[in-house]
Amino acid sequence: MSTENSANPYADFDAESAALLAAAGLQVPADLRPGVLSEARALRQTVSLLRGTRTAAAEPANIFSLIPYAAGAAT
Amino acid sequence: MTISALATAPALVEAPALTDLSIADAGRMLRAGTLTSVELTGAALARVAAFDGELSAFLEVTTQRALADAAQADADFAAGVDKGPLQGIPYALKDIYDTAGIRSTCHSRLFRDRIPEADSVAAEKLAAGGGVLLGKAGTFEFAIGGPSFDLFFPPAKNPWDVQRSTSGSSSGSAAAVASGMVRMAMGSDTGGSIRGPAAHCGTVGLKPTYGRVSRRGVFPLSYTLDHCGPLTVSVEDAALTMQVIAGFDPQDPASADVGVPDFSAGLGRDLAGLKVGYARAFFAANPLTSPDVLAGLDDAAEAIARAGAVVIEVDLPAYDLFEACGRVILNAEAYAIHEQDLKMRPFAYGRYAYQRIAAGAVLSAADLVQAFRLRAELSRLVNGKLLSECHALITASGLTEATPFEAFGRDAKRWTGMYTIPFNVTGNPALSVPTRLSSNGLPLGLQVVGRAFDEPTVFRIGAAIERASGFLSLRPPMLAAA
């Protein structure tokens, strides 16, 4: 582990976040970087809570509707 | 603040009695001819002139527009034209609401000189209802980046302690209402930005049911979490405001085609026949919860029972689940909205807005889909179980009192202490009502959460809490000192 990693226990995690930001095409100004990484850390640490067994009732399948375009529907 | 036209405003002598009038009382006097809207507006402008230098509630005071609106309201009253409960009543709009011909900046350098051609639907309805637009209230930048001192205008201060934040993005709206400049100001609530400022500034704040109030013409933060609603002095003020702004808008994809009820129908009634779930463990188990917050909730639960409701303790799913779900959706949607500007104009943003929104880029598509799946499950647990057994729930709006500005660092960090985002996730109506002052003399609040589209019951319970707490008679010390 590098000296930098010893000083910042999140260094590896932050490096991953920096790679994700770069992959998204964001060139984060150096001066703004600490806050972005802090926010990214907080976000990424919560996403494990999203995973779980769900039923079909939880499908996000209702984000658009064809009812207004159904044959015979008023236009 | 732009008050260049104040010198032309009549009745600028401070008139506390007028600024303390409820919307209903002022309406009665306006209709009886014992008060004019021009007088009422003059008192409001005087209050702005007296306190806004310290509070920075308004980005822009629309003095000439206000006086014109007031004169029109008086002319309409004289002609027997009654446009509804807000006719002749001064109000403010958070500056993410578009206003035709009036700068609408989102408190951001990106939009500093932006002048929309059309009103947002809410602004349109308030104008059609005869309201008097007093001005555009400050916000956290794009309703997320604040409290910030690196923008073109300072953040609004908490009227109960100007060294503290208002707690949430409808900051100028809360400061304007709490200081008596207006009885009502429109806010927006994506993770709690109506209810947080309401709780910590001692006002009422309603996040209506998702789909109840049109969001068209209000700059989005998160398409599926954004709600438009009012901050007011009293529960009755909020109910009367809802009568004007609620309704189906076929051009807002989130808008719900449901009937508009009489929002004031339950005010003043006891709570007999209602069952209210008290989600006490939901917040009390968090070590951040202050004893004052807990005592305020316990007192309110007893008051609700005394008013005739059956109160039972209920368990909600863990707060962390709601927060993970809400934050992922909020950040993903906000990033999508701002993606191009974050890439092309990063320095046009304030530090907090850039840092909070840019972080959304680290989320994966799977994260967002999983958040939507969890959201469906959380909604089913809250609506299909708890709120099928109970008519409403009560829980804390926040765990602490308002945060001092000095506690916010140079860079953004995770915001803790608010318990509002669960009901952005589920979409239920949630009303923040003041409970008491903390041992430091700062306002605290709770939220009443109702069944979907059942704001009247939420108001009925909120009014009972308001009567029991006696908070309506309290004013920030700075007003008394003046």
Interface residues (C-beta under 8 A of the other chain):
Chain A: S17 L20 L21 A24 G25 L26 Q27 V28 P29 L32 P34 G35 V36 S38 E39 A40 A42 L43 R44 T46 V47 L49 L50 R51 G52 R54 A57 A58 E59 P60
Chain B: D320 L321 E323 A324 C325 R327 V328 N331 L342 K343 P346 F347 R351 Y352 Y354 Q355 R356 A358 A359 G360 A361 V362 L363 S364 D367 V369 Q370 A371 F372 R373 L374 R375 A376 E377 R380 R410 D411 A412 K413 R414
